[in-house]
Amino acid sequence: MDLEKSPAERPAVPAEGCLTVAIRLPVRIVVLVLVVPVRMLWDALVVGGRFLRDTVLRPVGRVLQWVAWAAFVWPWVTLWRYAVVPVGKALAWLGYVSLVVPAVWIYETVLTPVGHAIAWVARGVGAGFAWVLRGLGAGFAWVLRGIGAVLAWVYARVLTPVGRAVAWLLRGLGIGFGAVALGVYRVVAWLVRHLIVVPALWLYEWILAPVGRAIAWAARGLGWLVRMIFTGIGAALHWTLRVLLVLPALALWRWVLVPVGRVLAVVAREVGDALGHAWRVAGHLSLAVGRFLGRLFRWIFVEPVRWVYRSVLTPVGHLVRDTVLRPAAEAARGVGRVTRQALAAARESARQTRADIRRMLFGTPREPERVPLPKDRREPGAAGTRTLGSSTTALTKD
């Protein structure tokens, strides 16, 4: 079993330059010297803060919480529970008795019968209107059927022949007007062709087209000339800006800023690593110093106090408990026992005295009569119970 990684599986360690190695050790020494006091001060502040939180802030916070609850929450809770809620319940009961109950009574005894009567009247009126409307509808339907019959006769006997005659007349007029319009159209088309279209076509082919071609050739030449002028100006500006600005900036970036940036990056990375390493080392140092101070405090203060408590205070306390406190407690319990017995005897005497006075004034109270319980008829008595040697049936009964 191979416990080590093969060379192909091991992570590749990046190569470090001489500048990194030369900067790392001095930076870490300086940073460690600067960070150790800060870390020890920070750990001291953390310990002090935790002690202050556990011994002062938390009890004070609990006291303030209780005071705030007693000063702000408890009065409102008491007011709500013992004033607002009872008053609200009383007002709700009063509103129910004074509004809801009369309203329900009025609805059940007044409004419901009135509504039923109004509904019955409305149904009667609606039935009457329906009968009247049915009659009127039948009359209107009869009148409309008569009017429709008259209009159908007029359409079939009058309007149809008149319409056919008007259509025949309009068809003849349309044929005449069409022939006249066709002749006029042909004459106008011949005049437009020979007076407008043919001269315009000749003018386009022999005058406008050559002139347009000449203007287009001149515009292309002018555009080429302008393009060449602007191309030359752009090339000149390009090379001028490249020589005056771009090449110096590129040289400054490549030969000055990049090396300086790399050096600063290495320094910043090493400073960051040194700060982390120094913070961890300072933490270990602070922990060792804290443990040393804790043990010193324990040897100087805690152990003597514990020895005094175990060797001096505990025997003295046991002696005081056995010689003073326990006899005093026994005496107090005896006094309490005698007092309870005396109070019990006094209560019993007072009870007997009240009973005698009640008996003298009102007489002996009558005892309640005892009612005999009915016997269960399904079970026989002691004389008639069934045994192994006898029977309760009518045939075998002794």
RAKAKA-V455516 format. One record per residue. RES is the residue in one letter. PSI is psi in whole degrees, 0 to 359 (999 if undefined). D_CENTER is the distance of its C-alpha to the mean C-alpha in Angstrom with 2 decimals. Layout:
res->RES psi->PSI d_center->D_CENTER
res->RES psi->PSI d_center->D_CENTER
This chain:
res->M psi->121 d_center->56.39
res->D psi->115 d_center->55.61
res->L psi->350 d_center->53.24
res->E psi->149 d_center->53.29
res->K psi->148 d_center->51.69
res->S psi->160 d_center->54.04
res->P psi->332 d_center->54.62
res->A psi->333 d_center->52.70
res->E psi->345 d_center->49.56
res->R psi->140 d_center->49.64
res->P psi->138 d_center->47.34
res->A psi->128 d_center->49.39
res->V psi->123 d_center->49.73
res->P psi->142 d_center->49.79
res->A psi->140 d_center->53.09
res->E psi->141 d_center->53.16
res->G psi->173 d_center->55.61
res->C psi->331 d_center->58.08
res->L psi->319 d_center->56.12
res->T psi->314 d_center->53.12
res->V psi->324 d_center->55.39
res->A psi->331 d_center->57.29
res->I psi->330 d_center->54.19
res->R psi->308 d_center->52.26
res->L psi->312 d_center->54.53
res->P psi->319 d_center->55.23
res->V psi->318 d_center->51.59
res->R psi->323 d_center->50.47
res->I psi->312 d_center->53.23
res->V psi->315 d_center->52.37
res->V psi->321 d_center->48.64
res->L psi->318 d_center->49.29
res->V psi->324 d_center->51.53
res->L psi->329 d_center->48.90
res->V psi->329 d_center->45.86
res->V psi->310 d_center->47.43
res->P psi->322 d_center->47.66
res->V psi->317 d_center->44.12
res->R psi->320 d_center->42.78
res->M psi->320 d_center->44.88
res->L psi->320 d_center->43.74
res->W psi->314 d_center->40.10
res->D psi->322 d_center->40.63
res->A psi->319 d_center->42.50
res->L psi->321 d_center->39.68
res->V psi->314 d_center->37.15
res->V psi->315 d_center->39.44
res->G psi->320 d_center->40.07
res->G psi->318 d_center->36.41
res->R psi->319 d_center->35.65
res->F psi->317 d_center->38.68
res->L psi->321 d_center->37.69
res->R psi->316 d_center->34.14
res->D psi->328 d_center->35.52
res->T psi->334 d_center->38.49
res->V psi->303 d_center->37.50
res->L psi->318 d_center->33.89
res->R psi->312 d_center->32.37
res->P psi->318 d_center->34.96
res->V psi->319 d_center->34.75
res->G psi->319 d_center->30.94
res->R psi->318 d_center->31.35
res->V psi->315 d_center->34.08
res->L psi->323 d_center->32.05
res->Q psi->316 d_center->29.12
res->W psi->317 d_center->31.62
res->V psi->317 d_center->33.29
res->A psi->320 d_center->30.09
res->W psi->317 d_center->29.17
res->A psi->330 d_center->32.76
res->A psi->329 d_center->32.96
res->F psi->320 d_center->29.68
res->V psi->312 d_center->27.84
res->W psi->317 d_center->30.86
res->P psi->320 d_center->32.61
res->W psi->322 d_center->29.62
res->V psi->316 d_center->29.07
res->T psi->316 d_center->32.81
res->L psi->318 d_center->32.94
res->W psi->316 d_center->30.16
res->R psi->320 d_center->31.69
res->Y psi->356 d_center->35.35
res->A psi->304 d_center->35.46
res->V psi->314 d_center->32.55
res->V psi->311 d_center->32.05
res->P psi->317 d_center->35.82
res->V psi->320 d_center->36.31
res->G psi->317 d_center->33.45
res->K psi->319 d_center->34.98
res->A psi->316 d_center->38.39
res->L psi->321 d_center->37.24
res->A psi->316 d_center->35.53
res->W psi->318 d_center->38.80
res->L psi->317 d_center->40.85
res->G psi->321 d_center->38.83
res->Y psi->316 d_center->39.17
res->V psi->320 d_center->42.89
res->S psi->340 d_center->43.64
res->L psi->308 d_center->41.51
res->V psi->312 d_center->40.30
res->V psi->312 d_center->43.56
res->P psi->321 d_center->45.84
res->A psi->317 d_center->43.60
res->V psi->318 d_center->43.74
res->W psi->315 d_center->47.49
res->I psi->319 d_center->48.08
res->Y psi->317 d_center->46.06
res->E psi->323 d_center->47.97
res->T psi->340 d_center->51.44
res->V psi->301 d_center->51.60
res->L psi->321 d_center->49.04
res->T psi->311 d_center->49.19
res->P psi->318 d_center->53.03
res->V psi->317 d_center->53.04
res->G psi->320 d_center->50.42
res->H psi->318 d_center->52.53
res->A psi->315 d_center->55.62
res->I psi->320 d_center->54.00
res->A psi->319 d_center->52.77
res->W psi->316 d_center->56.31
res->V psi->317 d_center->57.85
res->A psi->321 d_center->55.39
res->R psi->320 d_center->56.24
res->G psi->314 d_center->59.94
res->V psi->320 d_center->59.63
res->G psi->319 d_center->57.56
res->A psi->319 d_center->60.24
res->G psi->312 d_center->62.95
res->F psi->323 d_center->61.18
res->A psi->318 d_center->60.64
res->W psi->316 d_center->64.39
res->V psi->317 d_center->65.38
res->L psi->324 d_center->63.05
res->R psi->319 d_center->64.40
res->G psi->312 d_center->67.93
res->L psi->320 d_center->67.12
res->G psi->318 d_center->65.38
res->A psi->319 d_center->68.47
res->G psi->312 d_center->70.73
res->F psi->323 d_center->68.66
res->A psi->319 d_center->68.55
res->W psi->316 d_center->72.36
res->V psi->316 d_center->72.83
res->L psi->323 d_center->70.45
res->R psi->321 d_center->72.29
res->G psi->314 d_center->75.58
res->I psi->320 d_center->74.25
res->G psi->319 d_center->72.88
res->A psi->317 d_center->76.28
res->V psi->314 d_center->78.05
res->L psi->323 d_center->75.69
res->A psi->318 d_center->76.18
res->W psi->317 d_center->79.98
res->V psi->320 d_center->79.84
res->Y psi->317 d_center->77.68
res->A psi->324 d_center->79.97
res->R psi->339 d_center->83.33
res->V psi->302 d_center->82.77
res->L psi->323 d_center->79.69
res->T psi->311 d_center->80.05
res->P psi->319 d_center->83.72
res->V psi->317 d_center->82.98
res->G psi->320 d_center->79.92
res->R psi->320 d_center->81.99
res->A psi->317 d_center->84.74
res->V psi->321 d_center->82.33
res->A psi->319 d_center->80.69
res->W psi->320 d_center->84.19
res->L psi->317 d_center->85.12
res->L psi->327 d_center->81.91
res->R psi->319 d_center->82.38
res->G psi->316 d_center->85.90
res->L psi->322 d_center->84.76
res->G psi->320 d_center->81.95
res->I psi->319 d_center->84.48
res->G psi->311 d_center->86.73
res->F psi->326 d_center->84.02
res->G psi->318 d_center->82.68
res->A psi->318 d_center->86.13
res->V psi->316 d_center->86.53
res->A psi->324 d_center->83.07
res->L psi->318 d_center->83.72
res->G psi->315 d_center->86.96
res->V psi->320 d_center->85.39
res->Y psi->316 d_center->82.51
res->R psi->318 d_center->84.95
res->V psi->315 d_center->87.03
res->V psi->322 d_center->83.97
res->A psi->319 d_center->82.61
res->W psi->319 d_center->86.00
res->L psi->318 d_center->86.22
res->V psi->322 d_center->82.65
res->R psi->313 d_center->83.33
res->H psi->341 d_center->86.61
res->L psi->335 d_center->85.83
res->I psi->307 d_center->82.17
res->V psi->312 d_center->80.84
res->V psi->315 d_center->83.88
res->P psi->321 d_center->84.31
res->A psi->321 d_center->80.58
res->L psi->317 d_center->80.58
res->W psi->320 d_center->83.69
res->L psi->321 d_center->82.12
res->Y psi->316 d_center->78.92
res->E psi->324 d_center->80.86
res->W psi->347 d_center->83.59
res->I psi->301 d_center->82.06
res->L psi->319 d_center->78.24
res->A psi->311 d_center->77.47
res->P psi->319 d_center->79.80
res->V psi->318 d_center->78.56
res->G psi->321 d_center->74.87
res->R psi->319 d_center->75.66
res->A psi->318 d_center->77.39
res->I psi->319 d_center->74.47
res->A psi->319 d_center->71.96
res->W psi->318 d_center->74.20
res->A psi->321 d_center->74.46
res->A psi->321 d_center->70.63
res->R psi->319 d_center->70.07
res->G psi->318 d_center->72.60
res->L psi->321 d_center->71.03
res->G psi->320 d_center->67.55
res->W psi->319 d_center->68.96
res->L psi->314 d_center->70.67
res->V psi->319 d_center->67.53
res->R psi->318 d_center->65.48
res->M psi->320 d_center->68.08
res->I psi->312 d_center->68.13
res->F psi->328 d_center->64.34
res->T psi->318 d_center->64.39
res->G psi->316 d_center->66.99
res->I psi->319 d_center->65.14
res->G psi->318 d_center->61.88
res->A psi->319 d_center->63.74
res->A psi->314 d_center->65.38
res->L psi->321 d_center->62.08
res->H psi->309 d_center->60.45
res->W psi->325 d_center->63.18
res->T psi->311 d_center->63.39
res->L psi->324 d_center->59.67
res->R psi->317 d_center->59.80
res->V psi->323 d_center->62.81
res->L psi->330 d_center->61.73
res->L psi->309 d_center->57.97
res->V psi->311 d_center->56.64
res->L psi->317 d_center->59.31
res->P psi->319 d_center->59.25
res->A psi->320 d_center->55.43
res->L psi->318 d_center->55.50
res->A psi->319 d_center->58.22
res->L psi->316 d_center->56.34
res->W psi->314 d_center->53.15
res->R psi->321 d_center->55.06
res->W psi->350 d_center->57.61
res->V psi->300 d_center->55.92
res->L psi->318 d_center->52.13
res->V psi->312 d_center->51.43
res->P psi->317 d_center->53.72
res->V psi->318 d_center->52.46
res->G psi->320 d_center->48.83
res->R psi->318 d_center->49.62
res->V psi->315 d_center->51.37
res->L psi->323 d_center->48.49
res->A psi->317 d_center->46.01
res->V psi->316 d_center->48.21
res->V psi->315 d_center->48.53
res->A psi->318 d_center->44.80
res->R psi->318 d_center->44.05
res->E psi->323 d_center->46.76
res->V psi->318 d_center->45.61
res->G psi->314 d_center->42.05
res->D psi->321 d_center->43.44
res->A psi->322 d_center->45.84
res->L psi->315 d_center->43.13
res->G psi->315 d_center->41.14
res->H psi->316 d_center->44.37
res->A psi->324 d_center->45.58
res->W psi->319 d_center->42.25
res->R psi->316 d_center->42.52
res->V psi->319 d_center->46.25
res->A psi->327 d_center->45.68
res->G psi->317 d_center->43.10
res->H psi->319 d_center->45.76
res->L psi->317 d_center->48.33
res->S psi->322 d_center->46.10
res->L psi->318 d_center->45.41
res->A psi->317 d_center->49.19
res->V psi->319 d_center->49.98
res->G psi->318 d_center->47.39
res->R psi->320 d_center->48.86
res->F psi->315 d_center->52.35
res->L psi->324 d_center->51.45
res->G psi->315 d_center->49.78
res->R psi->321 d_center->52.89
res->L psi->317 d_center->55.12
res->F psi->323 d_center->53.23
res->R psi->317 d_center->53.50
res->W psi->325 d_center->57.26
res->I psi->322 d_center->57.96
res->F psi->311 d_center->55.87
res->V psi->312 d_center->54.08
res->E psi->315 d_center->57.06
res->P psi->319 d_center->59.53
res->V psi->318 d_center->57.15
res->R psi->317 d_center->56.58
res->W psi->317 d_center->60.36
res->V psi->319 d_center->61.05
res->Y psi->316 d_center->58.49
res->R psi->322 d_center->59.90
res->S psi->336 d_center->63.60
res->V psi->302 d_center->64.03
res->L psi->320 d_center->61.26
res->T psi->312 d_center->60.68
res->P psi->320 d_center->64.46
res->V psi->317 d_center->64.80
res->G psi->318 d_center->61.76
res->H psi->320 d_center->63.16
res->L psi->315 d_center->66.54
res->V psi->320 d_center->65.09
res->R psi->316 d_center->63.08
res->D psi->328 d_center->66.16
res->T psi->335 d_center->68.68
res->V psi->305 d_center->66.77
res->L psi->315 d_center->63.36
res->R psi->315 d_center->64.23
res->P psi->322 d_center->67.45
res->A psi->321 d_center->65.61
res->A psi->318 d_center->62.85
res->E psi->317 d_center->65.55
res->A psi->319 d_center->67.33
res->A psi->319 d_center->64.14
res->R psi->322 d_center->63.37
res->G psi->316 d_center->67.01
res->V psi->318 d_center->66.81
res->G psi->321 d_center->63.56
res->R psi->315 d_center->65.16
res->V psi->319 d_center->68.28
res->T psi->317 d_center->66.19
res->R psi->321 d_center->64.15
res->Q psi->318 d_center->67.40
res->A psi->318 d_center->68.98
res->L psi->323 d_center->65.99
res->A psi->317 d_center->66.03
res->A psi->320 d_center->69.80
res->A psi->320 d_center->69.32
res->R psi->319 d_center->66.63
res->E psi->319 d_center->68.89
res->S psi->317 d_center->71.84
res->A psi->322 d_center->69.83
res->R psi->317 d_center->68.70
res->Q psi->320 d_center->72.30
res->T psi->316 d_center->73.51
res->R psi->322 d_center->70.99
res->A psi->319 d_center->72.06
res->D psi->317 d_center->75.75
res->I psi->319 d_center->75.21
res->R psi->321 d_center->73.29
res->R psi->323 d_center->76.09
res->M psi->325 d_center->78.74
res->L psi->316 d_center->77.09
res->F psi->357 d_center->75.75
res->G psi->177 d_center->77.75
res->T psi->129 d_center->76.78
res->P psi->143 d_center->73.74
res->R psi->135 d_center->74.60
res->E psi->142 d_center->73.37
res->P psi->141 d_center->71.43
res->E psi->141 d_center->73.53
res->R psi->126 d_center->72.79
res->V psi->122 d_center->72.09
res->P psi->138 d_center->73.37
res->L psi->139 d_center->70.83
res->P psi->140 d_center->71.81
res->K psi->149 d_center->72.99
res->D psi->118 d_center->71.36
res->R psi->343 d_center->73.95
res->R psi->337 d_center->72.67
res->E psi->132 d_center->73.77
res->P psi->162 d_center->77.54
res->G psi->188 d_center->79.01
res->A psi->325 d_center->80.52
res->A psi->333 d_center->83.91
res->G psi->19 d_center->82.57
res->T psi->153 d_center->79.99
res->R psi->132 d_center->80.28
res->T psi->182 d_center->81.80
res->L psi->330 d_center->83.01
res->G psi->359 d_center->86.66
res->S psi->174 d_center->86.24
res->S psi->153 d_center->84.46
res->T psi->6 d_center->83.17
res->T psi->164 d_center->84.04
res->A psi->333 d_center->86.90
res->L psi->326 d_center->89.13
res->T psi->11 d_center->89.02
res->K psi->136 d_center->88.78
res->D psi->999 d_center->91.55
